[in-house]
């Protein structure tokens, strides 16, 4: 686990996933929807830092 994940609130998203899974253990469709939301949020959290690091790496 990377500490940046906790700073960006990814731990809270995982807690939400676990809570939804406990509430709807038989609903795979619900889990898919939550995973899509989590993936979108994770992309928002990580896209800018990754692009910034890549640009810095490419420019020297």
N, C-alpha and C positions, 0 to 999 in steps of 0.2 A: 504493500500500500504506500502510495506517495502522500506526504503530508499536505501537498497542495490540494489534494482531493477534499480533505476536510476543510481547508480554508474556503474552498468554493462551494461548500455546502453539499457535497456529494453524499456525505454520511446521512444527512437528513433525507435525501432522495431514496437511499437504500432502506431507511426506516419506513418510508412510505410504501415501498415495494413490499416489505415484510408484512406491514399492517393490512394491505390490500389482499395479499395472499392468504392471510389468516381469515379475513372476512369472507373471501370468495374462493375457497379451496378447490371448487369444482369448475371455476370459470377461467378456462385458458384464454378465452377471448379478452377478458378483462385484464389478464396479465400482459397480453400482447399490447393492449392500448397503453397500459402504464409503462411498459418498456419503451414504447415509441416516444412517450412524453419524456421519460428519463433520458433517452438517447438524444433527443432534441435539446434538452437542458444541458446535458453534458457537452454537446457540440458548441453551444453558446458559451459555456464556461471555458472550454479549452481551445476554441478556434483562434481567438486573438493571440493568446500567449504562444501557441505553436507557430502561427504565421510570423509573429514578431521574432521568435527565436530562429526560425528558418531564414528570414530575411537577413538577420544579423550574421548568421552562419555563412550565407552565400556572399554577403558583401565583405566578409573578412572579420 
